[in-house]
Amino acid sequence: MGRIERIILIRHAVETLGYFSEQLAEGFRKLGYPVYMVDYRELYAAVEGVQLFAREGRAALVTFNAIGLRGEEVFLDAEGVSVWERLGIWVCNVLVDHPMYYHRLLEQAPREMTVFCVDRDHVRYVQRCYPGVMVRFLPLAGNPGETEPAKGTVPYQKRRYGVVFTANYVPPETFVEKLKELGSEYERFYRGILEDLLARPAQRMEEVMERHLRDELGAVTDGELAEACYGMRWLDLYARTLLRGNLIRELAEAELPVHVFGAGWETLSCRKPECLLQESGQISSAACAHAVRNARIALNVLPWFRNGAHDRVFTGMLQGAVACTDASAYLREECRDGEEIVFFSLRETKKLPELLFGLLEDPVRAERIAVRGQRLAQMRHTWDARAREIAKELADL
């Protein structure tokens, strides 16, 4: 069919994912690829543009979280064939969440598709539950934000924030109501999974779900496991919001000011609300990176990625802050604790205030960590680097 020489990306569907796509587009252009951006606000015109663009040479679609692959009518012809299949466009589908969220797509995956997962355990999950799907590991990257390169990094000692946390918060009551609606037996089963996850947060999400399923039902096939995990995917969000809220509350109540950027934090109960500094509600990815640019410490809680990384980690490093996060197997391979990054344990969160106070009170040491982390991120964890990794996979097709 010929070498892939043109790239299609999608913007304005989901803000964060569109931002990632814009960064990748720049990376692909630097590699010499012509790039076409599908604008989700003007889809019908965009589809015509795709057809014209793909006629000039073999193209690949690089999308996030299956946007454009969800049966959107605009991308289908009268026979239900997608524009990607009809034009011979290879699909690179980057899943920034656990694959359990995309069970329906993966069980009927297009033949000409490579799935990229941001966690190596997610890769193994796809290989196990969807053996016909081509899957690769692709960690997320750091975000450059709105800053001009000529301005450089904000000097560490002049940054106006101590600890910054950029993420939304969902009140747990949202999930409590869902549990009650399911009835007592289901509530008991799901609470058992949730308690297991929170008691030992280093476990993989699917590992805990599978163990409880087998305790309840006996043997389950890989297909049954995938179907069940899909039905329980909301537990992932519930566990995440509990960890996130508990951690930020603990810091605030230890009288360590935390600047939070994101929606929902006004609903978090806290005995020291004066230390929970709500700087902004829902903001863009670029604005989040800009906030971190003015932070001494960029705090992160991984969204249950036990063998991968989140863009918040590499964004903190790229923006010259000390990235402080719970660890994963992948991050421990990439970064040295106390050298380019600072790790904490989710099982010992009571030690976190002391750890953060120590960094704030020793700005010389903290700045050394931030500088090393920034160098590492600039070398290995930019979206330009991820574009090169995707291009290498495309070259091997």
Helices and strands as residue ranges (DSSP letters): E 6-11, H 15-30, E 35-39, G 40-42, H 43-55, E 59-64, G 73-75, H 83-86, E 90-95, G 99-102, H 103-107, E 113-117, H 120-129, E 134-137, G 149-151, G 156-158, E 161-166, H 173-181, H 184-199, H 205-217, H 222-231, H 234-253, E 258-261, G 265-267, G 273-275, E 276-280, H 285-293, E 295-300, H 311-318, E 322-326, H 329-334, E 342-344, G 349-351, H 352-361, H 363-380, H 383-395
